Amino acid sequence: MKTSNDYVDALGELYHTIPKSVLAAIAVSFALSDGDFSDVENSILREWMLLYQNGIVPQKPKKPSKGRLK
């Protein structure tokens, strides 16, 4: 399984030292464009799907737990 990509490489050593919970908090913070926690999962999954479809990450996103991606 590929565990690196250009995004990981862009973070350099920070990726290996930052707690993944902090990295997740940053990702969610960026996904909260309107401050609504109810759509965070879809926001993250949409971005993941775009990265997957463009060949940036090899891992296909899971299906959302609350139905279809918006």
Number of C-alpha atoms within 10 A of each C-alpha: 5 7 8 11 11 10 11 13 11 10 11 11 10 12 14 10 8 11 11 11 9 10 13 11 12 12 14 16 13 14 19 16 12 8 11 9 13 10 16 18 15 19 20 17 18 16 13 18 19 14 16 15 13 10 10 15 19 15 15 13 16 9 11 14 9 10 8 8 14 9
